[in-house]
Amino acid sequence: MIHFRKAVPADIPLIRKLTLAVWPQTYSDILSREQVEYMLEMMYSESSLQHQINTQQHRFIIACDDDEPVGFASWSSTPDKQVCRLHKIYVLQNQQGKGTGKKLIEHIIQSIRSAGAIILELNVNRHNKAGAFYSGLGFTVVREEDTDIGNGYFMNDYVMQKSIVE
Ligand SMILES: CC(C)(COP(=O)(O)OP(=O)(O)OC[C@H]1O[C@@H](n2cnc3c(N)ncnc32)[C@H](O)[C@@H]1OP(=O)(O)O)[C@@H](O)C(=O)NCCC(=O)NCCS
């Protein structure tokens, strides 16, 4: 059975392991290998994850099937206290399509709703199939965003939002 636990800094190696299992499959048709490596270093290095957890107050949860970690997600508040931002959601490929991603989103929504948020927002690459996953959960595209991440690389995203008002 799927359950969630809050991740702590000691889980960083696990988060990195899950990421390295999912990222190449997710982005190999969308981004160059060099850009994937650049972004992994930027967003998933030990020090970057430490910074997200300890300084930026990103909350991470690990999804476990019985005792086996199968995915994770992270989110945080934003300067607009009514808007929370989903930063990451990844489920191992052989575990996808079993409802874990949806349960992760539902868990996050419950948590942020009780903290007073009314909108959950995220960025998704415009070519990522996950866009259809988010649409199915009620997210809609509010704008396109092309972000220069350095080294000549860009993130070409949709910004999507979902109202979480009951
Ligand atoms: C996107 C992701 C998190 C979804 O998690 P998941 O556990 O596979 O999704 P679920 O099984 O919970 O699916 C929930 C619903 O979304 C639908 N769905 C899932 N992936 C979908 C897709 N690619 N296209 C359309 N619908 C999709 C499911 O059919 C299901 O619908 P239902 O509730 O009507 O049955 C997961 O597939 C993943 O990790 N993908 C690779 C990494 C990634 O792209 N992350 C997002 C980065 S922005």
Ligand as a Chemical Component Dictionary entry (heavy atoms), coordinates in Angstrom:
data_LIG
# 
_chem_comp.id                   LIG 
_chem_comp.type                 NON-POLYMER 
_chem_comp.pdbx_formal_charge   0 
_chem_comp.three_letter_code    LIG 
# 
loop_
_chem_comp_atom.comp_id 
_chem_comp_atom.atom_id 
_chem_comp_atom.alt_atom_id 
_chem_comp_atom.type_symbol 
_chem_comp_atom.charge 
_chem_comp_atom.model_Cartn_x 
_chem_comp_atom.model_Cartn_y 
_chem_comp_atom.model_Cartn_z 
_chem_comp_atom.pdbx_ordinal 
LIG C1  C1  C 0 3.704  12.423 -14.223 1  
LIG C2  C2  C 0 3.744  11.375 -13.102 2  
LIG C3  C3  C 0 4.229  12.009 -11.815 3  
LIG C4  C4  C 0 2.320  10.839 -12.908 4  
LIG O1  O1  O 0 2.353  9.875  -11.866 5  
LIG P1  P1  P 0 1.644  8.459  -12.065 6  
LIG O2  O2  O 0 1.717  7.736  -10.770 7  
LIG O3  O3  O 0 2.220  7.792  -13.265 8  
LIG O4  O4  O 0 0.147  8.921  -12.405 9  
LIG P2  P2  P 0 -1.208 8.266  -11.848 10 
LIG O5  O5  O 0 -1.140 6.793  -12.017 11 
LIG O6  O6  O 0 -1.468 8.782  -10.480 12 
LIG O7  O7  O 0 -2.261 8.867  -12.855 13 
LIG C5  C5  C 0 -3.324 9.706  -12.419 14 
LIG C6  C6  C 0 -4.217 9.982  -13.605 15 
LIG O8  O8  O 0 -3.472 10.680 -14.607 16 
LIG C7  C7  C 0 -3.520 9.944  -15.826 17 
LIG N1  N1  N 0 -2.214 10.049 -16.456 18 
LIG C8  C8  C 0 -1.030 9.685  -15.954 19 
LIG N2  N2  N 0 -0.038 9.935  -16.840 20 
LIG C9  C9  C 0 -0.655 10.445 -17.924 21 
LIG C10 C10 C 0 -0.207 10.881 -19.201 22 
LIG N3  N3  N 0 1.088  10.845 -19.516 23 
LIG N4  N4  N 0 -1.129 11.322 -20.083 24 
LIG C11 C11 C 0 -2.444 11.366 -19.764 25 
LIG N5  N5  N 0 -2.932 10.971 -18.580 26 
LIG C12 C12 C 0 -2.046 10.522 -17.687 27 
LIG C13 C13 C 0 -3.822 8.511  -15.432 28 
LIG O9  O9  O 0 -4.437 7.810  -16.490 29 
LIG C14 C14 C 0 -4.741 8.704  -14.256 30 
LIG O10 O10 O 0 -6.056 8.978  -14.710 31 
LIG P3  P3  P 0 -7.346 8.411  -13.918 32 
LIG O11 O11 O 0 -7.276 8.990  -12.514 33 
LIG O12 O12 O 0 -8.495 8.910  -14.717 34 
LIG O13 O13 O 0 -7.181 6.932  -13.925 35 
LIG C15 C15 C 0 4.665  10.169 -13.473 36 
LIG O14 O14 O 0 4.162  9.556  -14.625 37 
LIG C16 C16 C 0 6.112  10.553 -13.672 38 
LIG O15 O15 O 0 6.883  10.522 -12.726 39 
LIG N6  N6  N 0 6.492  10.887 -14.925 40 
LIG C17 C17 C 0 7.874  11.184 -15.247 41 
LIG C18 C18 C 0 8.396  12.389 -14.532 42 
LIG C19 C19 C 0 7.678  13.667 -14.846 43 
LIG O16 O16 O 0 7.402  13.993 -15.994 44 
LIG N7  N7  N 0 7.337  14.418 -13.796 45 
LIG C20 C20 C 0 6.673  15.693 -13.903 46 
LIG C21 C21 C 0 7.675  16.778 -14.116 47 
LIG S1  S1  S 0 6.872  18.361 -14.310 48 
# 
loop_
_chem_comp_bond.comp_id 
_chem_comp_bond.atom_id_1 
_chem_comp_bond.atom_id_2 
_chem_comp_bond.value_order 
_chem_comp_bond.pdbx_ordinal 
LIG C1  C2  SING 1  
LIG C2  C3  SING 2  
LIG C2  C4  SING 3  
LIG C2  C15 SING 4  
LIG C4  O1  SING 5  
LIG O1  P1  SING 6  
LIG P1  O2  DOUB 7  
LIG P1  O3  SING 8  
LIG P1  O4  SING 9  
LIG O4  P2  SING 10 
LIG P2  O5  DOUB 11 
LIG P2  O6  SING 12 
LIG P2  O7  SING 13 
LIG O7  C5  SING 14 
LIG C5  C6  SING 15 
LIG C6  O8  SING 16 
LIG C6  C14 SING 17 
LIG O8  C7  SING 18 
LIG C7  N1  SING 19 
LIG C7  C13 SING 20 
LIG N1  C8  SING 21 
LIG N1  C12 SING 22 
LIG C8  N2  DOUB 23 
LIG N2  C9  SING 24 
LIG C9  C10 SING 25 
LIG C9  C12 DOUB 26 
LIG C10 N3  SING 27 
LIG C10 N4  DOUB 28 
LIG N4  C11 SING 29 
LIG C11 N5  DOUB 30 
LIG N5  C12 SING 31 
LIG C13 O9  SING 32 
LIG C13 C14 SING 33 
LIG C14 O10 SING 34 
LIG O10 P3  SING 35 
LIG P3  O11 DOUB 36 
LIG P3  O12 SING 37 
LIG P3  O13 SING 38 
LIG C15 O14 SING 39 
LIG C15 C16 SING 40 
LIG C16 O15 DOUB 41 
LIG C16 N6  SING 42 
LIG N6  C17 SING 43 
LIG C17 C18 SING 44 
LIG C18 C19 SING 45 
LIG C19 O16 DOUB 46 
LIG C19 N7  SING 47 
LIG N7  C20 SING 48 
LIG C20 C21 SING 49 
LIG C21 S1  SING 50 
# 
